[in-house]
Amino acid sequence: MNDNKKFKMQIEPKVLKYLGPLLYTNVYSIIGELIANSYDADAENVYLTIDHKKNNITIEDDGIGMSYDDINDKYLDIALTSREDDMNVFTSKNRKKMGRKGIGKLSALTLSESMYVESIKDYITNGFIFTLNIQKDDFFSVLEDDEINFRKEINKNGHGTKIEINNVKSSIPKKAKTYKANISKLFPFFSDDFKLHICCIDEKEEQNEILDSFDYSVFDDLAFVKFYGYSEDKIELILKKIKNQELSKEKKFESIPSLKKEIEINNNKGLKVKKEVEIKGWLGALKTITKKNKTDIEDFSKSYISIVSNKKVGLFDLRPKITKNRTLESYLLGILEVDIFEDSSLNDMASSNREGYSTSDPRWKEFINLIKPEVDKILSKRAKLNSSDDAKKSEKNNKKINEIFEKIEKYKSDDFVDSSKKQKTKEEIRTLLELKDNEKSITKKIMISHSGKDKKFCDFVYDVLVDNNIDPKDILYSNCDDVLSRIPEDENIYNYLRTFFVNSVVNKKMHVIYVYSENMKGSWGAISEVGAGWITQSNSSIFNLKWNGKDPGNPNKPLDNDKIFYNFDMSDDFKITIDELELNKISNRIETISENVGVQSKTLEQIKDQILKKIN
């Protein structure tokens, strides 16, 4: 009997309901916190069992275990800091501790209102039921010795800990491979001396997987990679382990020293000290963007830049915080090691949800200053690959394009009076357009025809389109800041425009937005685009731009001035003005354009809100 044992939490019970259940957003982060505790306990093996028949999750390890006093004085003191200075940063096996604030253990309460905590140390067992439903001055229910059980090897060695989460209230994955793929993203540094054994049990079968090394397959889909602060031996090992031999054979990798910068910062005692922000790791760009499908076993994105500190992911994806190009950022992949984010002598900079960092901390600010230029270089290099590929494909099809235009001219000529001949020519045009690969590589869905002097207004139009779910790579806007929407480098502008309008002959999902202004009247390029649009009868909209109230007048032929056009006023300081009536008309038109090119539009109210936010 364990009548004399009492387990009491050193915190107000109601605080539990504001910590664990609210801090974690997915089952892998929850399991990850418990794995981190096992790592800090010097475990060499962690056993994760998901039993769908019993509806429970068990995490068991062969770490040092906890005595009765350890549980009461340390484990149940939720606010106890595990590493306040350099003296207690390392475990007895010289591992840098991952945990700090002692709240990771509460993560399991996201999945259930209670969990069994069982531990063995020096062959003496202790256990209790950790629950949310406890009142002040109450003690947790003690587990009797016959209720506590461990794996044979843990019993034999006399040390270890088990957390059993019962009556799991969330829907959780059923495949061991799914857990392996996703947990490896949060813990990229499993090894021979720290392994995760995964077992999933259901009515039909038992599945088993082991995580005991870094997942080198992340390099397999990279077009190129850049290493920071890695030794030659480490890079050589990576290149040997991966299947993507192009990286090494074609020298599609480079290596530079780690990125470093000294900063002055207050330590956790309030004293100013000098510290060094150092970034190691790697960044790369994917060859292609692969969309997730129902058969994917990974719940996380296939592209990400994670920040690792003390071997644990502190932020899974940096990209939204550092890039504005949503399409190009989809190519980014990398892992950055920044141990100063978990420096025990400094204040804790983890964000309130434990899945990121405080952006106001000096360490974060200097980190961004160091890494942003590197990310921009990777994006620029990837964009050039896109442009190069498109230019090559375009060049191969120039002959076909010329033939198409000859047929179009013949089709348009007045000599055609015989409808059967006209139909035959139409069929010939369609035959010449059977180059599907070429269509995919250079066809755009929307073109913004404009004068370069109206760029500020056209940027506004472009942003509204992108905000309404239209992919930048589907927009042709020659003065765009985003390389995906510009005409590819080294491509002849008129050849490229010709291709766009040729494709518009047979592809009805194309649309030209003409920005009509006094500037357009004097722009030869814009006038040429208007003419090409008229010849090929492309779908179009006219945005009538008044500079400082100066109306350019009704659009002239060959623009279709019988159509409704949409009026905007713009001042010399680039402030756009739209009245309520025009706002409604324009929002309707943006919705129609999106649907015409096969894009799921946002609601009219959402489009209006987007426009108003941009002009106010």
C-alpha positions in Angstrom: 0.0 0.0 0.0 1.1 3.6 -0.7 -1.1 5.3 2.0 1.8 7.5 3.2 2.5 8.9 -0.2 1.0 12.2 -1.2 1.5 14.1 -4.5 0.6 17.8 -4.5 1.1 20.4 -7.2 3.0 23.6 -6.4 0.7 25.9 -8.3 -2.9 27.0 -8.2 -4.9 24.1 -9.8 -7.0 26.5 -12.0 -3.8 27.6 -13.7 -3.6 24.2 -15.3 -6.6 25.0 -17.4 -4.8 28.1 -18.8 -1.5 26.4 -19.6 -1.2 22.9 -21.2 -4.6 22.8 -23.0 -4.0 26.2 -24.6 -0.3 26.1 -25.5 -0.1 23.4 -28.2 -1.8 23.1 -31.6 -1.1 19.6 -32.8 -0.5 16.1 -31.5 3.1 16.1 -32.7 4.0 19.2 -30.7 2.5 17.6 -27.7 4.3 14.3 -28.1 7.5 16.3 -28.9 7.4 18.1 -25.5 7.2 14.7 -23.8 10.1 13.4 -25.9 12.1 16.4 -24.9 11.6 15.5 -21.3 12.9 12.0 -22.0 16.0 13.5 -23.7 16.7 15.7 -20.7 16.4 12.6 -18.5 19.3 11.0 -20.5 17.1 8.3 -22.0 18.6 6.4 -24.9 15.2 4.8 -25.9 11.8 6.4 -26.0 8.8 4.1 -26.7 5.7 5.8 -28.2 2.7 3.6 -28.3 -0.6 4.7 -29.8 -3.3 2.1 -28.9 -6.5 2.8 -30.9 -8.3 -0.1 -29.2 -7.8 1.4 -25.8 -7.8 5.0 -27.1 -4.6 6.0 -25.3 -1.1 7.2 -26.0 1.9 6.1 -23.9 5.4 7.6 -23.9 7.9 5.5 -21.9 11.6 6.0 -21.6 14.7 4.4 -20.0 15.9 7.7 -18.6 17.1 8.3 -15.0 13.6 8.1 -13.6 12.1 10.0 -10.6 12.0 9.3 -6.9 9.1 10.3 -4.6 11.0 13.5 -3.7 11.9 14.2 -7.3 8.2 14.1 -8.3 7.0 16.5 -5.5 10.0 18.9 -5.4 10.7 19.1 -9.2 8.1 17.5 -11.4 5.1 19.0 -9.7 6.7 22.4 -9.2 5.4 23.7 -12.6 7.2 27.1 -12.3 10.6 25.5 -11.5 13.2 26.5 -14.0 15.4 23.6 -15.0 18.3 25.7 -16.2 18.9 29.2 -14.9 22.6 29.4 -15.7 25.6 27.6 -17.3 26.0 25.4 -14.2 22.8 23.3 -14.9 22.6 23.5 -18.7 24.0 20.0 -19.3 22.8 16.5 -18.2 25.0 13.9 -16.7 25.6 12.5 -20.2 26.7 16.0 -21.3 23.5 16.7 -23.3 22.3 20.3 -23.5 18.9 20.4 -21.8 16.0 21.1 -24.1 13.4 22.0 -21.4 13.5 25.2 -19.4 10.2 26.4 -17.9 8.8 23.0 -16.8 5.4 23.4 -18.5 6.0 20.9 -21.4 4.7 18.1 -19.2 1.3 19.8 -19.3 1.1 19.4 -23.0 -0.6 16.0 -22.6 -3.6 17.7 -21.0 -4.5 19.1 -24.4 -5.5 15.5 -25.4 -7.1 14.4 -22.2 -8.2 15.6 -18.8 -5.9 13.2 -17.0 -2.7 11.2 -17.4 -1.0 8.5 -15.5 2.6 9.5 -14.4 4.7 6.4 -13.4 8.4 6.4 -12.7 11.1 4.0 -11.4 14.4 5.0 -9.9 16.8 2.7 -8.1 14.2 0.0 -8.6 11.6 2.0 -6.5 8.4 2.8 -8.2 6.1 5.8 -7.8 3.0 6.9 -9.6 -0.1 9.1 -9.5 -2.9 10.4 -11.7 -2.3 13.9 -13.0 -5.6 15.6 -13.7 -7.2 18.9 -14.5 -10.1 18.2 -12.1 -8.4 18.9 -8.8 -9.3 21.5 -6.2 -6.9 23.7 -4.1 -5.2 21.8 -1.3 -6.2 18.5 -2.9 -3.7 15.7 -3.6 -3.5 13.7 -6.8 -4.7 10.1 -6.6 -1.8 7.7 -5.8 -1.2 4.6 -8.0 -0.7 1.4 -6.1 2.4 -0.7 -6.9 0.4 -3.3 -8.7 -1.1 -0.5 -11.0 2.4 0.6 -12.1 4.1 -1.4 -14.8 7.0 -0.9 -17.2 8.6 -2.7 -20.1 10.8 -5.6 -19.2 14.1 -3.8 -20.0 13.2 -0.8 -17.9 12.2 -3.0 -15.0 15.4 -4.9 -15.3 17.6 -1.7 -15.3 15.5 -0.1 -12.5 15.1 3.4 -14.0 12.7 5.1 -16.4 9.4 7.1 -16.7 6.1 6.4 -18.4 3.3 8.9 -19.2 0.0 7.3 -20.2 -2.7 9.6 -21.7 -6.0 7.9 -21.4 -9.4 8.6 -23.1 -7.8 10.7 -25.8 -10.5 13.2 -26.9 -8.9 14.3 -30.2 -8.8 12.4 -33.5 -5.3 11.2 -34.0 -3.4 9.6 -36.9 -3.4 5.8 -37.1 -0.2 5.0 -39.1 3.2 4.6 -37.5 4.8 6.0 -40.6 2.7 9.2 -40.2 4.1 9.8 -36.7 7.6 9.0 -37.9 7.4 11.5 -40.8 6.0 14.3 -38.7 7.9 13.9 -35.5 11.2 13.9 -37.5 10.3 17.5 -38.5 10.2 18.6 -34.9 13.2 16.5 -33.8 15.6 16.3 -36.8 18.5 15.0 -34.7 17.6 11.5 -33.5 20.7 9.3 -33.3 22.0 5.9 -32.2 22.1 7.1 -28.6 18.6 8.6 -28.7 16.0 6.5 -30.5 12.3 6.7 -30.8 10.4 3.4 -31.2 6.9 4.0 -32.6 4.1 1.4 -32.3 0.5 1.9 -33.6 -2.1 -0.7 -32.6 -5.6 -1.1 -33.9 -8.1 -4.0 -34.4 -6.3 -5.2 -37.5 -2.6 -4.9 -37.0 0.4 -3.6 -35.1 2.7 -1.2 -37.0 6.3 -0.4 -35.9 8.8 2.3 -37.0 12.1 3.5 -35.5 13.5 7.0 -35.7 17.3 6.8 -35.1 18.8 9.3 -37.5 18.4 12.5 -39.4 16.0 12.3 -42.4 18.4 12.8 -45.3 15.6 12.5 -47.8 14.7 16.2 -47.3 17.7 16.9 -49.6 16.4 14.7 -52.4 14.1 17.3 -54.1 16.5 20.3 -53.9 17.6 22.2 -56.9 20.6 23.6 -54.9 21.6 24.0 -51.3 23.8 26.3 -49.2 25.5 25.2 -46.0 26.4 27.5 -43.1 29.2 26.6 -40.6 29.2 22.9 -41.5 32.6 21.1 -41.7 33.7 19.5 -44.9 33.3 16.1 -43.3 29.7 16.8 -42.3 28.9 18.0 -45.8 30.5 15.0 -47.4 28.5 12.7 -45.1 25.2 14.5 -46.2 26.1 14.2 -49.9 26.9 10.5 -49.5 23.6 9.8 -47.6 21.2 11.4 -50.1 19.8 10.0 -53.3 20.0 13.4 -55.1 23.5 13.0 -56.6 23.0 16.0 -58.8 23.8 18.2 -55.8 27.4 16.8 -55.6 28.1 15.9 -59.2 26.9 19.2 -60.7 28.3 21.3 -57.8 24.8 22.5 -56.9 25.9 23.3 -53.4 28.1 25.9 -51.7 29.4 26.2 -48.2 30.3 29.4 -46.2 31.2 30.0 -42.5 28.4 30.4 -40.0 26.7 33.8 -39.8 27.8 35.7 -36.7 27.2 39.0 -35.0 27.9 40.2 -31.5 25.1 42.0 -29.6 24.7 43.6 -26.3 21.8 42.3 -24.2 20.5 42.1 -20.6 21.0 38.7 -19.0 18.4 37.1 -16.7 19.9 39.1 -13.8 19.4 42.4 -15.5 23.1 43.0 -16.3 24.3 44.0 -19.8 26.5 41.3 -21.4 27.9 40.7 -24.8 26.7 37.6 -26.7 27.1 36.3 -30.2 24.2 35.4 -32.4 25.5 32.5 -34.6 23.5 30.8 -37.3 24.5 27.3 -38.6 22.6 25.0 -40.8 21.4 25.0 -44.5 19.0 26.6 -46.9 17.9 25.4 -50.3 15.3 25.6 -52.9 13.1 22.8 -54.2 13.1 21.8 -57.9 9.3 21.9 -58.0 6.4 22.7 -55.8 4.5 19.6 -54.8 1.0 20.0 -53.4 -0.2 17.8 -50.6 -2.7 15.2 -51.4 -4.9 12.8 -49.4 -2.2 10.0 -49.5 0.5 12.2 -47.9 1.7 10.9 -44.5 3.1 14.3 -43.6 0.8 16.8 -42.0 3.4 19.6 -42.1 4.2 21.5 -45.3 6.8 20.0 -47.6 8.6 23.4 -47.7 9.6 25.2 -44.6 12.6 26.9 -42.8 12.7 25.6 -39.2 14.7 27.1 -36.4 16.4 24.6 -34.1 17.8 25.5 -30.7 19.4 22.9 -28.5 18.4 20.2 -31.0 14.7 21.0 -30.7 12.6 22.9 -33.2 11.5 26.2 -31.6 9.8 27.5 -34.7 8.7 25.2 -37.5 8.4 27.7 -40.3 10.2 31.0 -40.6 9.0 31.8 -44.1 5.9 33.8 -43.4 7.9 36.1 -41.1 10.6 36.9 -43.5 9.3 36.7 -47.1 6.5 38.5 -49.0 6.5 36.4 -52.1 4.0 33.6 -51.3 4.7 31.7 -54.5 8.5 31.7 -54.4 8.6 31.0 -50.7 6.9 27.7 -51.5 10.3 26.6 -52.9 12.2 27.3 -49.7 13.5 24.5 -47.5 16.0 24.6 -44.7 17.0 24.1 -41.1 18.8 26.8 -39.1 20.5 26.1 -35.8 20.5 29.1 -33.4 21.4 28.0 -29.9 21.4 31.5 -28.4 17.6 31.4 -28.5 17.8 28.9 -25.6 20.7 30.5 -23.8 20.1 29.8 -20.1 21.8 32.9 -18.9 19.4 35.1 -20.9 15.7 35.6 -20.5 13.3 33.1 -22.0 12.3 34.3 -25.5 9.8 31.6 -26.4 6.4 33.0 -27.5 3.4 32.5 -25.3 2.2 29.5 -27.3 5.6 27.8 -27.1 5.7 27.4 -30.9 7.9 30.4 -31.8 10.0 33.3 -30.4 9.4 36.9 -29.3 10.1 39.1 -32.3 11.0 42.0 -30.0 14.0 40.3 -28.5 17.4 41.7 -29.6 18.5 38.1 -30.5 15.6 37.7 -32.9 16.2 41.1 -34.5 19.8 40.4 -35.2 19.0 36.9 -36.4 16.6 38.4 -39.0 19.3 41.0 -40.0 21.7 38.1 -40.7 19.4 35.6 -42.4 17.1 37.8 -44.5 19.8 38.6 -47.1 20.6 34.9 -47.4 17.0 34.0 -47.9 16.7 36.7 -50.6 19.7 35.3 -52.4 18.1 31.8 -52.4 14.8 33.2 -53.7 16.6 35.2 -56.4 18.6 32.2 -57.6 15.4 30.1 -57.7 13.6 32.7 -59.7 16.4 32.8 -62.3 16.0 29.0 -62.7 12.3 29.5 -63.4 13.1 32.2 -66.0 15.8 30.1 -67.6 13.6 27.1 -68.0 10.7 29.1 -69.4 13.0 30.9 -71.9 14.4 27.5 -73.2 10.9 26.1 -73.7 9.7 29.3 -75.4 12.6 29.3 -77.8 11.9 25.7 -78.9 8.3 26.7 -79.8 9.0 29.9 -81.7 8.6 28.1 -85.0 5.2 26.8 -84.0 4.2 30.2 -82.8 5.0 31.8 -86.1 3.0 29.2 -87.9 0.1 29.9 -85.6 0.2 33.6 -86.3 0.2 32.9 -90.1 -2.9 30.8 -89.6 -4.6 33.5 -87.5 -3.9 36.2 -90.1 -5.3 33.9 -92.8 -8.4 33.2 -90.6 -9.0 36.9 -90.1 -8.5 37.9 -93.7 -11.4 39.1 -95.9 -10.6 36.5 -98.5 -12.4 33.9 -96.4 -16.0 33.7 -97.6 -16.3 29.9 -97.8 -17.3 28.8 -94.2 -15.9 25.3 -94.8 -12.5 26.7 -95.6 -12.7 29.0 -92.5 -13.6 26.0 -90.3 -10.6 24.0 -91.8 -8.2 26.8 -90.9 -9.7 27.0 -87.4 -8.9 23.3 -87.0 -5.4 23.8 -88.3 -4.9 26.5 -85.6 -6.1 24.2 -83.0 -3.8 21.4 -84.2 -0.8 23.7 -84.0 -1.8 24.5 -80.4 -1.5 20.9 -79.2 1.7 21.7 -77.4 0.4 21.2 -73.9 3.9 21.4 -72.2 4.5 24.8 -73.9 1.1 26.1 -72.8 1.7 25.2 -69.2 5.2 26.8 -69.2 4.4 30.2 -70.7 0.7 30.7 -70.7 -0.6 33.4 -68.3 -4.2 33.8 -67.3 -4.3 37.5 -66.7 -2.4 40.4 -68.3 -2.2 44.0 -67.0 -1.7 46.1 -70.1 -0.4 49.5 -69.0 2.1 52.4 -69.4 5.1 52.2 -67.2 4.2 55.6 -65.8 1.1 54.1 -64.2 3.1 51.5 -62.3 1.9 52.6 -58.8 -1.7 52.1 -59.8 -0.9 48.9 -61.5 0.8 47.6 -58.4 -2.5 48.2 -56.6 -4.4 46.3 -59.2 -1.9 43.4 -59.0 -2.1 43.2 -55.2 -5.9 43.1 -55.3 -5.7 40.2 -57.8 -3.2 38.2 -55.7 -5.2 38.8 -52.6 -8.2 37.3 -54.4 -6.3 33.9 -54.7 -4.8 34.5 -58.2 -1.3 33.0 -58.3 1.4 35.5 -59.2 2.8 33.1 -61.8 -0.6 33.3 -63.7 -0.3 37.1 -64.1 1.6 38.9 -66.8 2.6 42.3 -65.6 5.8 43.6 -67.2 6.7 46.1 -64.5 5.9 43.9 -61.6 8.3 43.7 -58.6 7.7 40.0 -58.4 9.8 38.1 -60.9 7.1 35.4 -61.3 4.8 37.9 -63.0 7.4 39.7 -65.2 8.4 38.6 -68.7 11.3 36.2 -68.2 14.9 37.6 -68.5 16.5 37.3 -71.9 13.0 36.8 -73.5 12.1 39.1 -76.3 9.1 41.1 -75.0 7.2 41.1 -78.3 7.7 37.4 -78.8 6.5 36.7 -75.3 3.4 39.0 -75.7 2.7 37.3 -79.1 2.7 33.9 -77.4 0.3 35.2 -74.7 -2.2 36.5 -77.3 -1.9 33.4 -79.5 -2.8 31.2 -76.6 -5.8 33.4 -75.9 -7.3 32.4 -79.3 -8.1 28.9 -78.0 -7.9 29.3 -74.3 -11.0 31.2 -73.1 -9.6 31.3 -69.5 -7.6 34.4 -70.3 -8.2 38.0 -69.4 -6.6 41.4 -70.2 -7.0 44.4 -67.9 -6.3 47.6 -69.8 -5.3 50.5 -67.6 -6.5 53.3 -69.7 -5.0 56.8 -69.0 -3.4 59.8 -70.7 -0.1 57.9 -70.2 -1.3 54.9 -72.2 -2.2 57.0 -75.2 1.5 57.9 -75.5 2.9 54.4 -74.9 3.8 52.4 -78.0 4.1 49.1 -76.1 0.6 49.6 -74.5 -0.9 50.5 -77.9 0.6 47.3 -79.4 -1.0 45.3 -76.6 -4.4 46.8 -77.3 -4.0 46.0 -81.0 -3.0 42.4 -80.3 -5.9 42.0 -77.9 -8.3 43.3 -80.5 -7.0 40.9 -83.2 -7.4 37.9 -81.0 -10.6 39.1 -79.3 -9.3 38.4 -75.8 -11.6 38.8 -72.8 -10.9 42.2 -71.3 -11.7 44.9 -68.7 -10.9 48.6 -68.9 -9.8 50.4 -65.8 -10.1 54.2 -66.5 -7.4 56.0 -64.5 -7.8 59.7 -63.8 -4.6 61.5 -62.6 -5.5 64.3 -60.2 -9.1 64.2 -61.6 -8.0 64.6 -65.2 -10.2 62.3 -67.2 -8.5 60.7 -70.2 -12.0 60.5 -71.8 -13.8 57.5 -73.0 -11.5 54.7 -74.2 -10.7 54.9 -77.9 -11.0 52.1 -80.4 -9.8 49.4 -80.8 -10.7 49.2 -77.1 -14.3 48.1 -76.7 -15.7 51.4 -75.5 -19.2 50.0 -75.5 -18.2 48.0 -72.4 -18.6 49.2 -68.8 -15.4 50.7 -67.6 -14.2 51.2 -64.1 -13.1 54.6 -62.8 -10.3 55.4 -60.4 -8.8 58.7 -59.3 -5.1 58.9 -58.3 -3.3 62.0 -56.9 0.4 62.9 -57.4 1.2 61.4 -54.0 -0.4 58.1 -55.3 -3.5 58.1 -53.2 -6.3 56.3 -54.9 -9.9 57.4 -54.5 -13.0 55.4 -55.4 -16.6 56.3 -54.7 -19.1 53.8 -53.3 -20.7 53.0 -56.6 -17.4 52.3 -58.4 -16.2 50.2 -55.4 -19.2 47.9 -55.8 -18.7 47.7 -59.6 -15.0 47.0 -59.3 -15.4 44.4 -56.6 -18.0 42.6 -58.8 -15.5 42.8 -61.7 -12.6 41.3 -59.7 -14.9 38.5 -58.6 -15.9 37.9 -62.3 -12.3 38.0 -63.6 -11.2 35.4 -60.9 -14.0 33.1 -61.8 -13.4 33.5 -65.6 -9.8 32.3 -65.2 -10.8 29.3 -63.0 -10.0 30.7 -59.6 -12.2 30.4 -56.5 -12.9 34.0 -55.6 -13.4 35.5 -52.2 -16.8 37.0 -51.3 -17.7 40.5 -52.6 -17.5 41.9 -49.0 -14.0 40.4 -48.6 -12.9 42.0 -51.9 -14.3 45.3 -50.9 -12.5 45.2 -47.5 -9.2 44.3 -49.3 -9.6 47.3 -51.6 -10.5 49.7 -48.9 -7.5 48.6 -46.7 -5.2 49.3 -49.6 -6.5 52.7 -50.5 -7.0 54.0 -46.9 
